[in-house]
Amino acid sequence: MPLILALTAAKRFKMDQFTALAIGFALVYPNIAASFTAKQPLYTLFQGTLIESPIYSTFFGIPIIFPASSYLQTVLPIIVAIWAGSKIEAFFKKIIPDVVKVFVVPFFTILITVPLSFLVIGPVMSWASDLVGAVFTGIYGFNPVIYGIVLGATWQVLVMFGLHWGLVPLAILELQKGSGVILVATIAICFAQAGSLLNIMMRTKENKVRQLSIPAFISALFGVTEPAIYGITLPMRMPFIMTCISGALSGAYLALFNVKMQVMGGLGLFAIPSFIDPKNSMTLIHFLIAIAMNFVLGLVLTQFVKIPYLYGEPTSTDSDVDNKEEPVKELKEIKQEIISSPLIGKVVKLEDVPDEVFASGAMGKGIAIDPDDGIVVAPTKGEITLIFPTKHAVGLRTENGAEILIHIGMDTVSLAGKGFKSFVEVGDHVEAGQTLLEFDVNAIKAAGLPVITPVIVTNSDQFEDVLTTQERTVEAGDYLLTAVK
């Protein structure tokens, strides 16, 4: 998983993916992990505290704190490492000559980032995991039911960031005494994912989502929820939140009846034998009820949330098409204009734009982007109809008649064109992806102005609706808007 995260994080942080992959390999390379976890520690740091750390190896005299669970199942350490690596890479790209940049930049990026990850990033995340364990232990001591609610609600998030390892050793030690309650609230949560997926399969209009949901549903029944979480429910956001609510309710139920796990067994359906208590038959019954609770709650709660499109436009199926000629004829008359993103950056809802004119929709429907760089490209094929004298906004008309306005920043007209450059003129015909404008992001921010850029269909009243992307971030050329006529 860290290797996949390294690639996706590199794309998000605009880092060379091969360099990021090398950093990820370093964190999970077996020989390195083995050398950091020898049988006898050299010494122990912070002995007697929550962040007690045995030291098995050093780096030029600096102690290396390596988590006992390694980095194979963690999320946050590799993401933070790639973020740090992207900053280091960007620094060296600025100072190293182009003639040697192709091999010198990756070399120095890896040379600095890998030790930084082992010496700083990894230990900090390991300590955070230990602190999480201490916090939950304190909550359990205060009130077991509250513990079940909090752990059930947050478990999936803790696993995503690798912070759950603070509880696993405590659970193992507890089970050595005969039975345990520390992880009981977490075991049946996978069935909430299964229930949510079943609802999504029945309601989604995307064939691809339906096809992905089937194997993810089966694996969730056996405790493997990564395909469900990372592939479907987490990108859709609200279904994932519904599974967290399901986990909270089932966690409260299990804690209320003091259900105890007898052994550290399998996951999902394979976990059922772990709750067979020869002295108390109700233990198994309560756990089976918790399984049913999670499945039903995941199924029912997801019914109350919107199922967004993950892959753009809905895919038609045979069941969606009526054999009657009249509806088919009506469908053929529907026109739509697909508008791509003109910028790289974070997607911002129009109502969240810090300008009432745009936020109110007075200029038209659309969306906004908080840009990562200063290059504006044509979102679709069309004709340039407007270039402000200050070069801070551009308008174009598409072949289907949509009037699109791209307004860079808020109140940027006050910069009088400083930091802006235009590559087109009114009347020019442009292709999708063609560079229209360039602007200096740092100059706008230095002037104390927001750089959020609305992308508006100014003649929205001539369209039935303007649909927006569900993604949180976009690259230039990614799907952004659909104007339906």
Secondary structure, 3 states (H helix, E strand, C coil): CHHHHHHHHHHHCCCCHHHHHHHHHHHHCHHHHHHHCCCCCCEEECCCCCCCEEECEEECCEEECCCCCCCCCCCHHHHHHHHHHHHHHHHHHHHCCHHHHHHHHHHHHHHHHHHHHHHHHHHHHHHHHHHHHHHHHHHHHHCHHHHHHHHHHHHHHHHHCCHHHHCHHHHHHHHCCCCECCCHHHHCCHHHHHHHHHHHHHHCCCHHHHHHHHHHHHHHHCCCCHHHHHHHHHHHCHHHHHHHHHHHHHHHHHHHCCCCECCCCCCHHHHHHHHCCCCCCHHHHHHHHHHHHHHHHHHHHHCCCCCCCCCCCCCCCHHHCCCCHHHHHHHHCCCEEEEECCCCEEEECHHHCCCHHHHCCCCCEEEEEEECCCEEECCCCEEEEEECCCCCEEEEEECCCCEEEEECCCCHHHHCCCCEEECCCCCCEECCCCEEEEECHHHHHHCCCCCCEEEEECCHHHCCEEEECCCCEECCCCEEEEEEC
